[in-house]
Amino acid sequence: MLSPPAPLFDHAWIAARLPHAGAMCLLEGVLAWDASHVLCCADNQRRPDHPLRQFGRLGAACGVEYAAQAMAVHGALLAPAQGDARPGMLVSARSVQLHVDRLDDLPQPLQVRAERLQTGEDLLIYGFSLHSAGRLLLRGRASVLLGPDTPPPAAAAAPCVSDSLPRGRA
């Protein structure tokens, strides 16, 4: 069995660039990226102390938070080249299709893909998907509203996507 590729950027690099602290920084590495795509990995979905776990399980809808963080990572990767490090906030997720009920019963790592489909002055549209061992877990589209050039203080960071997800079964 082949080992997975080594990440180009590790969890420490990601954690230094996202407002998510501690275990809420879900992504563990960046495997590949270019101007319109990013491919990230995570293998923490089975952890009993996962911050999004509810009622003894990690519902598939929590995959949207993994995708939102991949979009933020993509923005961080592009910021030096574009001279634009504006914070973004996920404002909608559309056409989300869940192909599994839960993520915590998957024995293989997650691959999180995000593709920038449209770029506006203050709004980005991404397509996203989660896979594990070649199996599609979920996919959808998301809109990201870009904030002002000056990021808000850390205490005023936007809530994560999972804060607005319905509780219970995904």
Backbone as ProteinMPNN parsed JSONL, in Angstrom:
{"seq_chain_A": "MLSPPAPLFDHAWIAARLPHAGAMCLLEGVLAWDASHVLCCADNQRRPDHPLRQFGRLGAACGVEYAAQAMAVHGALLAPAQGDARPGMLVSARSVQLHVDRLDDLPQPLQVRAERLQTGEDLLIYGFSLHSAGRLLLRGRASVLLGPDTPPPAAAAAPCVSDSLPRGRA", "coords_chain_A": {"N_chain_A": [[0.842, -1.176, 0.0], [0.596, 2.204, -0.864], [2.038, 5.044, 0.721], [0.429, 8.063, 1.821], [0.918, 11.209, 0.11], [3.41, 13.52, 1.285], [2.516, 16.452, 3.063], [2.53, 19.737, 1.583], [2.324, 21.976, 3.097], [2.036, 22.096, 6.576], [0.055, 21.279, 9.564], [0.748, 23.213, 11.514], [1.462, 25.419, 9.928], [-1.02, 25.966, 8.747], [-2.613, 26.484, 11.05], [-1.459, 28.851, 11.931], [-2.505, 30.676, 10.203], [-5.274, 30.648, 10.125], [-8.294, 31.693, 11.803], [-9.217, 29.835, 13.581], [-8.851, 28.12, 16.6], [-6.817, 25.765, 18.435], [-8.192, 22.502, 18.667], [-10.202, 23.109, 16.905], [-9.134, 23.913, 14.545], [-9.2, 22.213, 11.841], [-7.917, 21.076, 9.595], [-5.08, 19.215, 8.488], [-3.036, 19.336, 6.671], [-1.763, 20.669, 3.54], [-1.995, 19.331, 0.456], [-1.83, 19.862, -2.282], [-1.971, 22.669, -4.521], [-3.121, 25.436, -6.55], [-3.758, 28.405, -8.507], [-6.543, 28.27, -8.613], [-7.435, 26.044, -7.184], [-7.398, 23.95, -4.215], [-6.125, 21.285, -2.3], [-6.595, 19.615, 0.576], [-5.82, 17.773, 3.612], [-7.035, 15.657, 6.253], [-7.178, 13.761, 9.236], [-8.643, 13.389, 11.525], [-11.213, 12.811, 12.121], [-12.234, 10.666, 13.539], [-11.7, 11.068, 16.172], [-12.607, 10.937, 19.565], [-12.898, 13.271, 20.996], [-13.459, 15.225, 19.151], [-14.183, 18.522, 18.129], [-16.604, 19.084, 16.82], [-18.218, 16.97, 17.198], [-21.275, 15.491, 18.052], [-23.721, 14.053, 20.138], [-22.385, 11.608, 20.262], [-21.357, 11.182, 17.706], [-20.002, 12.188, 14.484], [-21.5, 14.026, 12.316], [-22.148, 14.037, 8.752], [-22.656, 16.569, 7.665], [-20.912, 18.221, 8.965], [-18.729, 18.226, 7.411], [-18.839, 20.45, 5.811], [-17.644, 22.446, 7.293], [-14.956, 21.606, 7.271], [-14.501, 22.033, 4.548], [-14.915, 24.822, 4.389], [-12.728, 25.712, 5.848], [-10.714, 24.846, 4.154], [-11.141, 26.564, 2.006], [-10.436, 28.979, 3.232], [-7.74, 28.459, 3.705], [-6.882, 28.323, 1.059], [-7.25, 30.995, 0.316], [-5.299, 32.134, 2.004], [-2.997, 31.052, 0.89], [-2.998, 32.291, -1.594], [-2.853, 34.995, -0.96], [-0.229, 36.323, -0.614], [0.686, 36.579, -3.296], [-1.348, 38.037, -4.457], [-1.47, 40.244, -2.907], [-3.468, 40.622, -1.065], [-4.939, 40.18, 1.848], [-7.441, 39.875, 3.001], [-9.944, 39.111, 5.42], [-12.352, 36.447, 5.291], [-15.813, 35.397, 5.257], [-17.932, 32.672, 5.455], [-20.936, 32.782, 3.822], [-22.991, 31.442, 2.624], [-24.034, 28.119, 1.875], [-24.636, 26.016, -0.737], [-26.535, 23.683, -2.714], [-25.645, 21.409, -1.408], [-24.722, 18.124, -1.159], [-25.034, 15.246, 0.623], [-23.393, 12.248, 0.825], [-22.935, 10.307, 2.611], [-23.847, 9.36, 5.973], [-22.35, 9.977, 8.194], [-19.071, 11.025, 9.372], [-17.273, 10.033, 11.188], [-16.995, 7.297, 11.165], [-15.325, 6.546, 9.19], [-12.495, 4.892, 8.105], [-10.243, 5.786, 6.725], [-8.11, 8.653, 5.902], [-9.402, 12.015, 5.345], [-9.884, 13.785, 2.314], [-9.956, 17.031, 1.289], [-11.331, 19.13, -0.971], [-11.28, 22.249, -2.636], [-12.466, 24.55, -4.977], [-12.019, 27.536, -6.603], [-14.547, 29.127, -8.147], [-15.619, 31.521, -8.999], [-14.715, 34.93, -8.898], [-15.244, 37.893, -7.306], [-15.32, 41.435, -6.471], [-15.868, 41.621, -3.707], [-16.842, 39.126, -3.119], [-16.548, 35.614, -3.213], [-16.956, 32.576, -4.982], [-17.014, 29.19, -4.345], [-16.551, 25.78, -5.255], [-16.843, 22.676, -3.582], [-15.642, 19.567, -2.173], [-15.583, 16.507, -0.306], [-13.638, 13.629, 0.149], [-12.883, 10.191, 0.814], [-10.634, 7.618, 0.712], [-11.021, 7.514, -2.068], [-13.761, 7.661, -2.274], [-16.653, 9.615, -2.711], [-17.857, 11.837, -0.342], [-19.262, 14.182, 0.343], [-20.481, 17.12, -1.334], [-20.652, 20.446, -2.708], [-21.5, 23.957, -3.083], [-20.19, 27.153, -2.168], [-20.484, 30.472, -0.871], [-18.323, 33.132, -0.197], [-17.926, 35.943, 1.665], [-15.888, 38.704, 1.462], [-14.132, 40.556, 3.879], [-13.306, 43.844, 5.264], [-10.13, 45.495, 4.51], [-8.621, 45.612, 6.85], [-8.229, 43.267, 9.285], [-10.631, 42.082, 11.738], [-10.357, 42.367, 15.37], [-8.927, 39.537, 17.122], [-10.695, 38.516, 19.068], [-13.129, 39.104, 17.99], [-13.55, 37.368, 15.957], [-15.19, 35.689, 13.266], [-17.908, 33.375, 13.751], [-17.581, 29.802, 13.456], [-18.575, 27.683, 10.71], [-19.905, 25.435, 11.684], [-21.245, 26.361, 13.914], [-23.663, 27.233, 13.037], [-24.936, 25.062, 12.038], [-27.606, 22.659, 12.036], [-28.328, 20.904, 15.023], [-27.808, 17.511, 16.022], [-28.715, 14.687, 14.058], [-26.925, 14.494, 11.034]], "CA_chain_A": [[0.0, 0.0, 0.0], [1.37, 3.432, -0.959], [1.741, 6.031, 1.745], [-0.07, 9.309, 1.26], [1.984, 12.183, -0.13], [3.703, 14.441, 2.385], [1.903, 17.758, 2.809], [3.37, 20.877, 1.223], [2.206, 22.839, 4.264], [1.521, 21.257, 7.652], [-0.966, 21.824, 10.466], [1.252, 24.436, 12.153], [1.346, 26.498, 8.944], [-2.45, 26.274, 8.629], [-3.087, 27.077, 12.305], [-0.938, 30.216, 12.032], [-3.178, 31.535, 9.232], [-6.724, 30.609, 10.29], [-8.71, 32.174, 13.125], [-9.658, 28.702, 14.393], [-7.824, 27.777, 17.582], [-6.792, 24.431, 19.002], [-8.773, 21.389, 17.916], [-11.145, 23.593, 15.897], [-8.396, 23.988, 13.287], [-9.435, 20.822, 11.466], [-7.067, 20.574, 8.511], [-3.754, 18.799, 8.935], [-2.017, 19.616, 5.671], [-2.096, 21.041, 2.164], [-1.343, 18.366, -0.426], [-1.607, 20.473, -3.597], [-2.752, 23.888, -4.746], [-2.768, 26.356, -7.62], [-4.531, 29.642, -8.416], [-7.988, 28.055, -8.488], [-7.746, 24.826, -6.431], [-6.588, 23.518, -3.079], [-6.42, 19.938, -1.815], [-6.114, 19.496, 1.951], [-6.073, 16.468, 4.229], [-7.311, 15.589, 7.695], [-7.406, 12.395, 9.697], [-9.05, 13.573, 12.915], [-12.667, 12.637, 12.179], [-12.611, 9.59, 14.477], [-11.336, 11.436, 17.543], [-13.775, 11.053, 20.436], [-12.999, 14.651, 21.482], [-13.586, 16.133, 18.002], [-15.004, 19.641, 18.593], [-17.915, 19.124, 16.162], [-18.927, 15.726, 17.511], [-22.511, 15.677, 18.81], [-24.489, 12.831, 20.385], [-21.556, 10.439, 20.02], [-21.071, 10.99, 16.278], [-19.632, 13.347, 13.685], [-22.377, 14.001, 11.151], [-21.54, 14.393, 7.465], [-22.785, 18.01, 7.417], [-19.725, 18.871, 9.528], [-17.763, 18.33, 6.33], [-18.871, 21.815, 5.278], [-16.628, 23.211, 8.039], [-13.664, 21.232, 6.688], [-14.412, 22.715, 3.255], [-14.757, 26.259, 4.632], [-11.346, 25.94, 6.242], [-9.884, 24.691, 2.949], [-11.279, 27.82, 1.259], [-9.629, 29.97, 3.939], [-6.343, 28.112, 3.421], [-6.624, 28.742, -0.326], [-7.075, 32.446, 0.371], [-3.997, 32.419, 2.625], [-1.961, 30.688, -0.079], [-3.014, 33.269, -2.683], [-2.708, 36.363, -0.459], [1.037, 37.0, -0.931], [0.774, 36.885, -4.733], [-2.365, 39.019, -4.81], [-1.369, 41.391, -2.012], [-4.798, 40.776, -0.491], [-5.107, 39.252, 2.966], [-8.715, 40.218, 3.644], [-10.639, 37.969, 6.016], [-13.589, 36.06, 4.617], [-16.814, 34.715, 6.072], [-18.851, 31.847, 4.689], [-22.277, 33.346, 3.968], [-24.0, 30.465, 2.193], [-23.634, 26.832, 1.3], [-25.748, 25.642, -1.617], [-26.457, 22.42, -3.455], [-24.847, 20.465, -0.629], [-25.18, 16.74, -1.277], [-24.37, 14.346, 1.555], [-23.398, 10.878, 0.304], [-22.801, 9.447, 3.781], [-24.516, 9.923, 7.14], [-21.401, 10.422, 9.208], [-17.656, 11.016, 9.003], [-16.444, 9.417, 12.218], [-16.829, 5.856, 10.969], [-14.457, 6.355, 8.018], [-11.165, 4.514, 8.597], [-9.182, 6.436, 5.964], [-8.093, 10.119, 6.006], [-10.258, 12.825, 4.483], [-9.296, 14.725, 1.363], [-10.874, 18.168, 1.2], [-11.033, 19.896, -2.184], [-12.027, 23.49, -2.868], [-12.137, 25.151, -6.272], [-12.582, 28.884, -6.763], [-15.307, 29.151, -9.39], [-15.907, 32.894, -9.403], [-14.088, 35.924, -8.04], [-15.755, 39.253, -7.42], [-14.584, 42.383, -5.634], [-16.063, 41.295, -2.298], [-17.49, 37.826, -2.977], [-15.94, 34.478, -3.902], [-17.775, 31.367, -5.063], [-16.201, 27.979, -4.366], [-17.107, 24.438, -5.246], [-16.071, 21.889, -2.637], [-15.989, 18.154, -1.993], [-14.799, 15.689, 0.617], [-13.483, 12.241, -0.276], [-12.07, 9.313, 1.653], [-10.302, 6.392, -0.025], [-11.607, 7.601, -3.389], [-15.23, 7.704, -2.174], [-17.234, 10.938, -2.514], [-18.617, 11.919, 0.903], [-20.185, 15.306, 0.189], [-20.042, 18.181, -2.245], [-21.555, 21.587, -2.763], [-20.932, 25.259, -3.447], [-20.231, 28.09, -1.054], [-20.165, 31.876, -1.105], [-17.476, 33.706, 0.842], [-17.922, 37.404, 1.645], [-14.613, 39.236, 1.927], [-14.272, 41.68, 4.789], [-12.437, 44.994, 4.99], [-8.698, 45.216, 4.454], [-8.097, 45.447, 8.198], [-8.965, 42.19, 9.944], [-11.154, 42.417, 13.056], [-9.558, 41.785, 16.457], [-9.11, 38.089, 17.261], [-11.874, 38.221, 19.888], [-14.334, 39.306, 17.197], [-13.51, 36.472, 14.8], [-16.492, 35.154, 12.874], [-18.152, 32.007, 14.212], [-17.332, 28.788, 12.442], [-19.756, 27.181, 10.021], [-20.608, 24.451, 12.482], [-22.092, 27.015, 14.894], [-24.984, 27.468, 12.475], [-25.509, 23.802, 11.55], [-28.571, 22.079, 12.967], [-27.78, 19.903, 15.928], [-28.406, 16.181, 15.88], [-28.322, 13.873, 12.915], [-26.574, 15.236, 9.825]], "C_chain_A": [[0.89, 1.244, 0.0], [1.023, 4.359, 0.192], [1.263, 7.316, 1.086], [1.074, 10.294, 1.047], [2.182, 13.073, 1.09], [3.083, 15.801, 2.062], [2.945, 18.808, 2.431], [3.437, 21.859, 2.388], [1.531, 22.019, 5.353], [0.499, 21.984, 8.529], [-0.508, 23.13, 11.12], [1.14, 25.629, 11.208], [-0.11, 26.932, 8.822], [-2.943, 27.003, 9.876], [-2.615, 28.52, 12.476], [-1.699, 31.192, 11.137], [-4.698, 31.55, 9.339], [-7.097, 31.129, 11.669], [-9.136, 31.048, 14.064], [-8.531, 28.26, 15.318], [-7.946, 26.32, 18.013], [-7.379, 23.377, 18.089], [-9.75, 21.852, 16.841], [-10.456, 23.879, 14.565], [-8.313, 22.558, 12.767], [-8.455, 20.249, 10.447], [-5.658, 20.294, 9.011], [-2.664, 19.077, 7.916], [-2.606, 20.051, 4.354], [-1.299, 20.11, 1.267], [-0.997, 18.952, -1.789], [-2.427, 21.751, -3.68], [-2.243, 24.616, -5.988], [-3.701, 27.556, -7.494], [-6.032, 29.42, -8.233], [-8.383, 26.861, -7.618], [-6.883, 24.694, -5.18], [-7.061, 22.122, -2.692], [-5.764, 19.805, -0.45], [-6.429, 18.105, 2.489], [-6.344, 16.635, 5.718], [-7.562, 14.128, 8.046], [-7.802, 12.425, 11.173], [-10.538, 13.285, 13.131], [-13.111, 11.56, 13.173], [-12.327, 9.951, 15.935], [-12.578, 11.59, 18.416], [-13.965, 12.471, 20.984], [-13.07, 15.67, 20.334], [-14.54, 17.265, 18.387], [-16.392, 19.73, 17.948], [-18.758, 17.883, 16.451], [-20.139, 16.043, 18.398], [-23.205, 14.332, 18.959], [-23.709, 11.575, 20.004], [-21.204, 10.19, 18.572], [-20.651, 12.297, 15.629], [-20.436, 13.265, 12.387], [-21.702, 14.51, 9.894], [-21.623, 15.884, 7.174], [-21.604, 18.787, 7.997], [-18.616, 18.986, 8.483], [-17.744, 19.707, 5.698], [-17.842, 22.679, 6.008], [-15.223, 22.87, 7.552], [-13.463, 21.988, 5.368], [-14.204, 24.213, 3.433], [-13.322, 26.574, 5.042], [-10.397, 25.76, 5.06], [-9.961, 25.954, 2.089], [-10.432, 28.908, 1.899], [-8.14, 29.719, 3.702], [-5.982, 28.55, 2.001], [-6.408, 30.248, -0.386], [-5.726, 32.831, 0.952], [-2.848, 32.1, 1.674], [-1.859, 31.731, -1.193], [-2.665, 34.678, -2.224], [-1.365, 37.006, -0.793], [1.145, 37.414, -2.399], [-0.197, 37.988, -5.128], [-2.291, 40.275, -3.949], [-2.687, 41.655, -1.293], [-4.992, 39.736, 0.607], [-6.4, 39.563, 3.722], [-9.362, 38.971, 4.236], [-11.921, 37.679, 5.244], [-14.519, 35.35, 5.575], [-17.736, 33.93, 5.142], [-20.26, 32.392, 4.905], [-23.364, 32.426, 3.44], [-23.327, 29.206, 1.689], [-24.839, 26.346, 0.518], [-25.465, 24.311, -2.299], [-25.593, 21.398, -2.729], [-25.503, 19.091, -0.724], [-24.359, 15.881, -0.332], [-24.508, 12.93, 1.02], [-23.168, 9.839, 1.39], [-23.558, 10.115, 4.923], [-23.552, 10.549, 8.133], [-19.973, 10.303, 8.694], [-16.804, 10.215, 9.974], [-16.282, 7.911, 12.076], [-15.972, 5.538, 9.743], [-13.037, 6.045, 8.482], [-10.01, 5.235, 7.897], [-9.237, 7.957, 6.135], [-9.067, 10.778, 5.029], [-9.388, 13.632, 3.524], [-10.354, 15.787, 1.112], [-10.439, 19.011, 0.007], [-11.887, 21.15, -2.231], [-11.526, 24.082, -4.181], [-12.813, 26.508, -6.362], [-13.23, 28.954, -8.137], [-15.52, 30.562, -9.922], [-15.278, 33.842, -8.39], [-14.688, 37.276, -8.338], [-14.955, 40.161, -6.499], [-14.683, 42.011, -4.159], [-16.663, 39.914, -2.071], [-16.757, 36.776, -3.81], [-16.93, 33.335, -3.905], [-16.824, 30.186, -5.202], [-17.081, 26.76, -4.578], [-16.252, 23.627, -4.29], [-16.544, 20.444, -2.621], [-15.07, 17.534, -0.959], [-14.812, 14.273, 0.092], [-12.734, 11.482, 0.808], [-11.881, 8.015, 0.889], [-10.992, 6.366, -1.391], [-13.125, 7.697, -3.412], [-15.699, 9.133, -1.919], [-18.122, 10.924, -1.276], [-19.657, 13.036, 0.865], [-19.606, 16.288, -0.801], [-21.072, 19.293, -2.236], [-20.827, 22.819, -3.254], [-21.072, 26.179, -2.247], [-19.887, 29.491, -1.526], [-19.4, 32.403, 0.091], [-17.472, 35.219, 0.644], [-16.602, 37.88, 2.223], [-14.865, 40.47, 2.775], [-13.377, 42.838, 4.383], [-10.972, 44.589, 5.014], [-8.086, 44.988, 5.829], [-8.888, 44.357, 8.897], [-9.482, 42.636, 11.311], [-10.249, 41.838, 14.139], [-9.882, 40.308, 16.616], [-10.356, 37.74, 18.053], [-13.157, 38.351, 19.091], [-14.366, 38.412, 15.968], [-14.888, 35.88, 14.534], [-16.676, 33.739, 13.414], [-17.892, 31.02, 13.09], [-18.652, 28.29, 11.858], [-20.579, 26.269, 10.909], [-21.503, 25.086, 13.529], [-23.503, 27.217, 14.37], [-25.625, 26.192, 11.914], [-26.545, 23.285, 12.524], [-27.913, 20.99, 13.8], [-28.497, 18.573, 15.701], [-27.898, 15.493, 14.647], [-28.054, 14.735, 11.696], [-27.339, 14.709, 8.646]], "O_chain_A": [[1.837, 1.326, 0.782], [-0.136, 4.456, 0.596], [1.632, 7.626, -0.047], [2.092, 10.218, 1.735], [1.239, 13.345, 1.834], [3.124, 16.247, 0.915], [4.085, 18.772, 2.895], [4.467, 22.488, 2.632], [0.556, 21.318, 5.083], [0.133, 23.132, 8.274], [-1.305, 24.058, 11.263], [0.767, 26.723, 11.63], [-0.404, 28.127, 8.796], [-3.618, 28.027, 9.77], [-3.304, 29.324, 13.102], [-1.558, 32.405, 11.29], [-5.348, 32.383, 8.706], [-6.306, 31.022, 12.607], [-9.392, 31.302, 15.241], [-7.4, 28.051, 14.879], [-9.022, 25.724, 17.964], [-7.104, 23.354, 16.889], [-10.096, 21.074, 15.952], [-11.133, 24.068, 13.555], [-7.459, 21.783, 13.198], [-8.198, 19.045, 10.45], [-5.113, 21.026, 9.837], [-1.482, 19.055, 8.259], [-3.787, 19.838, 4.079], [-0.069, 20.099, 1.311], [0.014, 18.583, -2.387], [-3.444, 21.899, -3.002], [-1.102, 24.439, -6.416], [-4.369, 27.708, -6.471], [-6.723, 30.311, -7.739], [-9.568, 26.684, -7.339], [-5.788, 25.251, -5.097], [-8.253, 21.819, -2.752], [-4.542, 19.872, -0.326], [-7.206, 17.357, 1.895], [-5.939, 17.614, 6.344], [-8.093, 13.363, 7.241], [-7.355, 11.596, 11.965], [-11.054, 13.5, 14.228], [-14.267, 11.559, 13.598], [-12.689, 9.195, 16.836], [-13.509, 12.303, 18.04], [-15.068, 12.833, 21.392], [-12.77, 16.847, 20.533], [-15.614, 16.994, 18.924], [-17.272, 20.397, 18.491], [-19.893, 17.778, 15.986], [-20.024, 16.779, 19.378], [-23.268, 13.556, 18.006], [-24.275, 10.607, 19.495], [-20.786, 9.084, 18.23], [-20.911, 13.378, 16.157], [-20.083, 12.517, 11.475], [-20.783, 15.326, 9.966], [-20.744, 16.422, 6.5], [-21.328, 19.903, 7.557], [-17.673, 19.758, 8.657], [-16.739, 20.099, 5.105], [-17.233, 23.556, 5.397], [-14.382, 23.761, 7.432], [-12.382, 22.518, 5.109], [-13.407, 24.816, 2.714], [-12.766, 27.591, 4.627], [-9.382, 26.451, 4.974], [-8.958, 26.368, 1.507], [-9.779, 29.679, 1.195], [-7.371, 30.662, 3.519], [-4.898, 29.088, 1.771], [-5.493, 30.723, -1.057], [-5.075, 33.751, 0.456], [-1.839, 32.805, 1.658], [-0.766, 32.022, -1.679], [-2.217, 35.485, -3.038], [-1.353, 38.158, -1.227], [1.647, 38.497, -2.7], [0.089, 38.781, -6.024], [-2.971, 41.262, -4.23], [-2.985, 42.799, -0.949], [-5.185, 38.553, 0.325], [-6.431, 39.513, 4.952], [-9.332, 37.901, 3.628], [-12.497, 38.571, 4.62], [-14.086, 34.775, 6.574], [-18.254, 34.47, 4.164], [-20.731, 32.459, 6.04], [-24.538, 32.604, 3.768], [-22.218, 29.227, 1.156], [-25.944, 26.273, 1.055], [-24.319, 23.884, -2.437], [-24.888, 20.613, -3.363], [-26.681, 18.924, -0.409], [-23.138, 15.793, -0.462], [-25.622, 12.461, 0.785], [-23.2, 8.637, 1.127], [-23.876, 11.302, 4.848], [-23.881, 11.516, 8.82], [-19.693, 9.591, 7.729], [-15.717, 9.762, 9.612], [-15.497, 7.31, 12.809], [-15.906, 4.387, 9.312], [-12.433, 6.856, 9.184], [-8.904, 5.285, 8.436], [-10.289, 8.499, 6.474], [-9.49, 10.183, 4.038], [-8.304, 14.096, 3.879], [-11.496, 15.481, 0.767], [-9.326, 19.538, -0.025], [-13.074, 21.117, -1.906], [-10.326, 24.108, -4.455], [-14.031, 26.617, -6.216], [-12.555, 28.855, -9.161], [-15.592, 30.779, -11.132], [-15.304, 33.592, -7.185], [-14.652, 37.752, -9.473], [-14.025, 39.714, -5.828], [-13.689, 42.078, -3.436], [-16.966, 39.563, -0.931], [-16.396, 37.019, -4.962], [-17.665, 33.145, -2.937], [-15.942, 30.179, -6.061], [-18.227, 26.724, -4.128], [-15.048, 23.866, -4.193], [-17.674, 20.133, -2.996], [-13.937, 17.973, -0.762], [-15.843, 13.767, -0.352], [-12.03, 12.08, 1.623], [-12.852, 7.387, 0.467], [-11.487, 5.324, -1.821], [-13.713, 7.805, -4.488], [-15.198, 9.795, -1.009], [-19.031, 10.101, -1.168], [-20.793, 12.853, 1.303], [-18.405, 16.293, -1.072], [-22.213, 19.104, -1.813], [-19.708, 22.751, -3.764], [-21.961, 26.003, -1.414], [-19.103, 29.675, -2.458], [-19.768, 32.161, 1.24], [-17.067, 35.716, -0.407], [-16.235, 37.51, 3.338], [-15.694, 41.316, 2.441], [-12.769, 42.828, 3.313], [-10.615, 43.503, 5.47], [-7.119, 44.236, 5.952], [-10.096, 44.5, 9.086], [-8.858, 43.466, 11.972], [-9.464, 40.927, 13.873], [-10.985, 39.873, 16.286], [-11.018, 36.752, 17.739], [-14.175, 37.773, 19.469], [-15.127, 38.668, 15.035], [-15.651, 35.607, 15.46], [-15.708, 32.986, 13.523], [-17.974, 31.368, 11.912], [-19.713, 28.465, 12.458], [-21.809, 26.322, 10.892], [-22.436, 24.439, 14.004], [-24.442, 27.357, 15.153], [-26.732, 26.238, 11.377], [-26.384, 23.453, 13.733], [-27.049, 20.256, 13.321], [-29.64, 18.532, 15.247], [-26.756, 15.704, 14.238], [-28.855, 15.606, 11.356], [-27.179, 15.209, 7.533]]}, "name": "protein", "num_of_chains": 1, "seq": "MLSPPAPLFDHAWIAARLPHAGAMCLLEGVLAWDASHVLCCADNQRRPDHPLRQFGRLGAACGVEYAAQAMAVHGALLAPAQGDARPGMLVSARSVQLHVDRLDDLPQPLQVRAERLQTGEDLLIYGFSLHSAGRLLLRGRASVLLGPDTPPPAAAAAPCVSDSLPRGRA"}
